[in-house]
Structures are given as C-alpha cells and as structure tokens.
Amino acid sequence: MPARRSTTLCACAAILFGAVSVPASAGCDKTLSISSSDYAPYIYRDPAGKWSGLDVELMQAIFKAAGCTYTFAPLVAPKRMVDMVSSGETDVLLAASESEERRRANYFGLAYRHESVSLVGLAGKVGGYRDIRAFAALRRRGVRLLVPNAGWYGDDYASALPALRDANLAVEFTYFDQGIRMLAAGRGKLMMSDTGAMFAAARKEGVAIEALPFTVIDAPVHMMFSKASVSEHDVKQLDAATARLEKQGVLKTIRAAYGLR
C-alpha cells in the first residue's frame, strides 16, 4: 500500500515542481479543467483546502514540463466524473483506467503509474476467504461485497456484477471512508476498490483491514481527455512531457515518495 510522504519529501516536491504555478507561455491550446473528487492518497484536499496527493503531484509535474495550464473543476461525486469528461463539461480525468467504451468519447494519455485493486476485510477476519480467486466464488458462497458505485474493474468483475446484484450480494458505496465504515458495521464481509485508497481511508477511520491474496487489477492508469473539448495537439504535448519525465526518472521519484514503483 502507498506510504505517506514525509514532510521533507512533500516540501521538496513543492519546490521542484511548483504548486499550481505554470510557465508564462503555455504549450496547450487552452487551460484544461481537471475533474476532481476526494480520492486519498491520490487526490484530496489538504487542511488548507489545496488539492494534494500522488496524482496531483504527477499531473503538476507533467503539465509544467509541457508548458500547459490547468484548473480544478468544482468537486463532484466520483460517479459523475467520467460522464462530465466524456461530454466535454470538464477536460481531464486523472487516474483513469482504459476501456473500449471510454475510448469512444475520450483520448488516453501515456500511463503515468500503476494501480492495484484488491479485496479487503477486517483484520483477523478474512481467513475463510483467502482461497477466493474470482468474483463468481463470492456468488456461490453468498459473500456480500461492498463495491464502488462507479469505475471500471475488469471484465471478470463486469460479468459477475449483475449476478451479485440479483443475489443482493453487492452493496454500493460512494466514498472510501463511507465504505470502510460500512465494512466495520458489518454491511459487507469484504470490500473491493483501489488498494492504496482503501488503506488510506481505513487509517483515517481507525479501522484495521487486511487484503486478500486475490488481485483484481494491477494495471496502468492514465489521464483521460475529452474528445469533445481537448485537442489532439494538447494530448500530444502532455504525452511528450510524460515520456521525458519518465525517462529522466522524475515521475519515478514522485511515485517512490508514496511507496509505489
């Protein structure tokens, strides 16, 4: 799971990449709006109300290297963000998983990190589920699963979800802290979502959890750009910056500060 940055690492990143400042001559055709929702430790608002987190730092470094400007759109529920970008209401979604359906309305930039999606349960209470290797097993065994109300989590999950819903074994949550509280209250035996985000929410809520060996997804994530509102030129500018920073080790250094490769 991602590790918290030290104060020194955070300060170094702010000095190196800047906070929200950008070069005077922008390399993109316009200022791009970033769709936003709390998703710690990747994107969240700090006590001062400033957007922070791993994806924010990676995005800032890439935009600065590309000479592009950005602004954060007003906070919305995670379920709305994909639709807002796909329609062109906002321009960019961070940490997006690529799918055929999303490609119809959006461009995907180069991958800038990997994400891990797993199943977790309350610490000390997952022993009976360690042999689970597919969602169909949850249906057969009648295990109730807490699931996000939005997002793409692979073909196995997509094909199994209707049967889980029909059996009343899929209980939806919107925010990670809400899901962790539901898990602690016994609304579900297991919870599925981004591994780092679940552990971050569990620490915040003071709930001890542990992950099962079953990894749902270990895949790259991208910035997703609306075809309705973002030019191919801008996507290429940001892709070129991503490739340069990856080659120089800059993005790796930022990820390493959060315990990711």
Residue pairs with C-beta under 8 A, 6 or more apart in sequence:
1 195
1 196
1 199
1 200
1 259
2 41
2 54
2 196
2 199
2 200
2 258
2 259
2 260
3 258
3 259
4 41
4 258
5 13
5 257
5 258
6 257
9 257
10 257
13 57
13 254
13 257
16 61
17 57
17 60
17 61
17 64
18 60
18 64
19 50
19 60
20 60
21 64
22 63
22 64
22 67
22 68
22 69
22 70
23 64
23 67
25 67
26 67
26 68
26 69
27 66
27 67
27 68
27 237
28 66
28 67
28 68
28 69
28 231
28 233
28 234
28 237
28 238
29 231
29 233
29 234
30 234
31 69
31 70
31 71
32 63
32 68
32 69
32 70
32 71
32 91
32 92
32 225
32 230
32 234
33 70
33 71
33 72
33 73
33 90
33 91
33 92
34 59
34 70
34 71
34 72
34 73
34 90
34 91
34 92
34 93
34 94
35 73
35 76
35 81
35 84
35 85
35 90
35 91
35 92
35 93
35 94
36 43
36 51
36 72
36 73
36 74
36 75
36 76
36 81
37 43
37 75
37 76
37 77
37 78
37 81
38 44
38 45
38 75
38 175
39 53
39 55
39 78
39 95
39 176
39 194
39 197
40 53
40 176
40 197
40 200
40 201
40 204
41 53
41 54
41 196
41 197
41 200
41 258
42 53
42 54
42 55
42 56
42 94
42 95
42 194
42 196
42 197
43 51
43 52
43 53
43 54
43 55
43 56
43 94
43 95
44 51
44 52
44 53
45 51
45 52
46 52
51 72
54 113
54 254
54 255
54 258
54 260
55 94
55 95
55 113
56 94
57 254
58 112
58 113
58 251
58 254
58 255
59 70
59 94
59 223
61 245
61 250
61 251
61 254
62 112
62 223
62 238
62 241
62 242
62 245
62 251
63 69
63 70
63 238
63 241
65 241
65 244
65 245
65 250
66 237
66 238
66 240
66 241
67 237
68 234
68 237
68 238
68 241
70 92
73 84
73 90
76 84
77 174
78 148
78 149
78 150
78 151
78 174
78 175
79 149
79 150
79 174
81 90
81 93
81 150
82 93
82 96
82 102
82 150
82 224
84 90
85 91
85 92
85 93
85 106
85 224
85 225
85 226
86 102
86 105
86 106
86 226
86 228
87 105
87 226
87 228
88 226
88 227
88 228
88 229
90 226
90 229
91 225
91 226
91 229
91 230
92 223
92 224
92 225
92 226
92 230
93 106
93 223
93 224
94 223
95 113
95 115
95 221
96 102
96 106
96 108
96 221
96 222
96 223
96 224
97 115
97 151
97 152
97 153
97 217
97 219
97 221
97 222
98 108
98 220
98 222
98 224
99 152
102 108
102 152
102 224
105 226
105 227
105 228
106 224
106 225
106 226
106 227
107 224
107 225
107 226
107 227
107 230
107 232
107 235
108 222
108 223
108 224
108 225
109 222
109 223
109 224
109 225
109 235
109 238
109 239
109 242
110 222
110 239
110 242
110 243
110 246
111 220
111 221
111 222
112 221
112 222
112 223
112 242
112 246
112 251
113 220
113 221
113 251
113 255
113 260
114 218
114 219
114 220
114 221
114 260
114 261
115 194
115 195
115 196
115 217
115 218
115 219
115 220
115 221
116 194
116 195
116 196
116 215
116 217
116 218
117 153
117 154
117 192
117 193
117 194
117 195
117 215
117 216
117 217
117 218
118 192
118 195
118 198
118 211
118 212
118 214
118 215
118 216
119 129
119 132
119 145
119 190
119 191
119 192
119 211
119 212
119 214
119 216
120 126
120 183
120 190
120 191
120 192
120 195
120 198
120 199
120 202
120 209
120 210
120 211
120 212
121 129
121 183
121 189
121 190
121 191
121 209
121 210
121 212
122 183
122 184
122 207
122 208
122 209
122 210
123 208
123 209
123 210
124 208
124 210
125 189
126 190
126 210
126 212
129 143
129 189
129 190
129 212
130 212
130 213
131 137
132 138
132 143
132 212
132 214
133 214
134 156
134 160
134 214
135 145
135 156
135 157
135 160
135 161
135 164
136 160
136 163
137 143
138 145
138 160
138 164
138 169
138 190
139 160
139 163
139 164
139 167
139 169
142 167
142 169
143 169
143 189
143 190
144 168
144 169
144 170
144 171
144 187
144 188
144 189
144 190
145 164
145 169
145 170
145 171
145 188
145 189
145 190
145 191
145 192
146 171
146 172
146 173
146 179
146 182
146 183
146 187
146 188
146 190
146 191
146 192
147 161
147 164
147 170
147 171
147 172
147 173
147 191
147 192
147 193
148 172
148 173
148 174
148 179
148 192
148 193
149 172
149 173
149 174
151 193
152 158
153 192
153 216
153 217
154 216
154 217
156 216
157 192
157 216
161 170
164 170
171 182
171 187
171 188
173 179
173 182
173 191
175 201
176 193
176 197
176 198
176 200
176 201
177 201
177 204
177 205
179 191
179 193
179 198
179 201
180 191
180 198
180 201
180 202
180 204
180 205
180 207
180 209
181 205
181 207
182 188
182 191
183 190
183 191
183 207
183 209
184 205
184 207
190 212
191 198
191 209
192 216
195 211
196 258
196 260
198 209
199 209
202 208
202 209
223 238
225 234
225 235
242 251
245 251
246 252
252 261
255 261
